[in-house]
């Protein structure tokens, strides 16, 4: 899967990943390859990415939005640390 994590002033991360776990408004959820299309709002919390080499990458986000469609993920947030 391909992912882009974007804030208003920069692209934080871009690459191929195996999975991502995000803090959804109704609880955290994971996206894996061939996930059904979804658009969801996110709340403050951890974003955990597992890249193609099984490295775990962690970010903290403020509120945001995630879109998943045809193995492409776009995560937009005001702030990513």
Secondary structure, 3 states (H helix, E strand, C coil): CEEEEEECCEEEEEEEEEEEEEEECCEEEEEECCCCCEEEEECCEEEEEEECCCCEEEEEECCEEEEEECCEEEEEECCEC
